């Protein structure tokens, strides 16, 4: 029950729809979208229905060498989403602590498995109309790869918002990084934009991927995002950029990954806390090489 309202944490009809009628609702963390574990099922609120439905459809049968994949649970009538909730089979594990290299390797294997999938329409199309808050990550992704990121951002912002401090700082940092990014000629394919925080470890078991966030970028980008996230939050050392330098275009992909996080931070503003110094620190590391 919610202490504030007395209402159940997960609506009873949602629990019933996903065969989770009995058992306590145990709060879960970021890797499970802050959902609730009930028995062996995690029920989570859906923030982006398009991505949630796509992720569930892909994860239902996805096989990746050396990885476990959290399977979606269908409702009694076969749906992946019921009243704004999704269900996922629970798997034990904790987020990487000093195991970022393993996440990067897992990201490369996952990218191999996803490479043959068609690009989902909701990712492949450019943002051309005013966007909703749920689309922040998609907009940040497109801005990170755009020749003119300000134009991408302006589509969903009013005329004054583009000049706020977070966005001005982001555009300045982006300009500094963009001028140094080597050209990437490799083709794009489906990848995962949040590898580090959806990969769990449990003893000697293979890592568990709990969800997929669709992106369509060159091979290695999934791994590069994991490496950048690890550096941003001091979960790995800067030498990771050299340990994986054998990955084609890895330096350029790291820079694009950092631009993505720069724009996510700018668009989320206060939600991201004080991340500016971390972004600038990692930018310095990438520029120095």
C-alpha positions, 0 to 999 in steps of 0.5 A: 500500500502507498502510505500517502493514499492507501492505494496498492503500489500496483493496481490489483487488476494489473497484478491479476492480468500478469498472474501476480495476485499474491505476494508482497510488492518489493520495490526494485531499482533502476535496472527494473524501472523502479518497479515492484517484484511480486514473486518471480515477476517484476511489474514496472510502470511504462514510461515509453510505450513504443520502446516498452512494446518493442523491447518486450517483443525482442526480448521474448526470443532473443538469444545472446552468447554469454548473456542472460536476457530477462523475458517479458511476461504476457498478460492473460490476454497476451498483451505486453502492457496493461494499463501502463504497466509491463511485466518481466521475469525476475532474475537475481543480480546487482549492477556492475561494480568494477565490472564495466569491462565485462559490460562493454564486452557484453554490449558488443555481443548484444550488438551482434545479436541485434544487428539483423533486426529491422530498425523500429519506426519510432527510432528511425524517423527524425524528430520533426514535431514538438516532442513529449517528455518521454522522448527526451532520450530519443531527442538527445540521441538525435542531437548527439549525431546531428550536424546542428544539435540546436536545431534538433533541440529547438523542435520541442522547446519554446523560443526561450527554453533553448537559451537556458543555462543547461542547454547553453552549457551543453551546446558549448561542450558539444561544439568543443567535442564535435569539432574533434570527432573522426568520421564514422563510415560504418553502417548503423543497426539496432543497439541498446542505449542503456547497457550499463544500468540494465546489466546485472551480475550474480556470482559466476552466472552470465550477466543479465540484461533486464531491458532494451532501449532502442537506438540505431547507430554503428556497431560498437555504440552500445559498448561505447555508451557503457564505457562512457557511463562507467567513466562518468560515474567512476565505475571504471578507469579512463584506460578503458578507452584504450583497452577497447581501441580495437573496436572499429571507430571506438574513439568516435563512438565514445565521443558520440556517446558522451554527446548523448549524455550531455544532451540527456543531462541538459534536457532533464535539468535538475533531475540529473543533479550536478553532472556538469563537472563529470561530463566536462571531466570525461570530455577532457579525457576523451580529447586528450586520448 
